[in-house]
Amino acid sequence: MTSSIDSSIVAKFAPTGRLRASINVGNPILARRDPVSGAAGVSVDLAHAFAERLGVPLDLVVFDSAGKSVDAVTAEQADIGFFAIDPVRGAGIAFTDAYVLIEGAYAVRQDSPVHALDQVDVAGTTVMVGKGSAYDLYLTRELKHATLLRAPTSPAVVDTFISEKADVAAGVRQQLESDLKRIPGLRMVPGSFMVIRQAMGLPKGRGEAAAQVLATFVEDMKASGFVAEALKRHNIEGAAVAPAST
């Protein structure tokens, strides 16, 4: 494979000679496990496209949670990753602008007194989140009265919410809606408590020039229709392509 990108920049992204992409299969909007390739989804498609742009082979490094995926890139055990933008993560990761927007939402039991978003942050209320997820970081900052409890991964939130008898389950809307189809007696709380801005990122130590190349790639993928087509190809509903960066 050949690349029009300067070889010194390619080396910043692939110091081993291969691009190691950290993939989080804990977020069904971005990726899922695949028995053949290890993972498939929008983020995997973007990883392949970026490796092709660099002109290097791709290795997928697959994790079951956002926290583990973030740690891999921060520790430079992976070269790029796909994350929700968050200032805590930004200490070690340089983010592009968002390529996809998704909603953070709440689910409760049918008989819950919670019927609106502003009824969640109440003393004595327990909210189950996926450990290290974007909404864990966000709600840690935003909730002043409710108590956060943490499931090991985002897909485990609803099951842990039930087993630990929490009051509210918080997560990606699509994951919660999928769980509600298999578990009776639950309902969604109307609205969303946050819009999750999913971006690509690389270790900050790789430098500003490399960060700009990745940022340009993301803008190209949005403008060309690549992201929209990937969402459609993987049957992802409820997620929107992020607007062009200003």
ABEGO torsion letter per residue (X at the ends): XBBABBAAAAAAABAAGBBBBBBBAABAAABBBBAAAGBBEAAAAAAAAAAAAAGBBBBBBBBABAAAAAAAAAAGABABBBBBBBAAAAAABBBBBBABBBBBBBBBBAABABABAAAABBBGBBBBBBBGBAAAAAAAAABAABBBBBBABAAAAAAAAAAAGBABBBBBAAAAAAAAAABBGBBBBBEBABBBBBBBBBBAAAEAAAAAAAAAAAAAAAAAGAAAAAAAAAGBBGBBBBBBBX
